[in-house]
Amino acid sequence: MPPPAAQAISPAFYDRPVLDLARALIGCRLFVDGVGGTIVETEAYHAGDAASHSHAGITPRTATMFGPPGRAYVYRSYGLHWCMNIVGGREPGAAVLLRAIEPVEGLAIMATRRGTADPRLLCAGPGRLCQALGITAALDGQPLDAPPFTLLPRTGEPDLQVGPRIGITRAAAEPWRFGLGGSRFLSKPFRRID
């Protein structure tokens, strides 16, 4: 079971530039009804970014991205998978996509939801992560500092990897993907830069 929610991250944590937020989330621990683990991979998006859902402005789908920081922005990707972002940043329309976590608590629940017991495949990728944690559109707009969410601070300074975002076609070269160095739970390895 995760530590008590009293230790959860405060709403002020999300009030920072979205690239800084994406970095700061690496190593934090996310739980949904006690199921979850350590965030090991994120990507940053903002309203001025051609790859962001918020680029075209406020729509019924993107309204959460323009709301208060520290909320979950949950959407369906390609009509198949739920994906979750954490709204933040100092400008409206900014959010951080959660790409992968290292599963720690509730592995049996995750395995049932995902149909696999391989810990490496439980939460490696935004769709897998949401399926394993039971995240759906019902959680869109919900605050991260209230149930069913618990978001806890990291316990040390992580070995941070940086690279271009993946799975997109617009603004794909931006180095706005962040990961925990050495993690075997990433959705995709970072390219080695010599």
Order of alpha helices (4+ residues) and beta strands (2+ residues): alpha-beta-beta-beta-beta-beta-alpha-alpha-alpha-beta-beta-beta
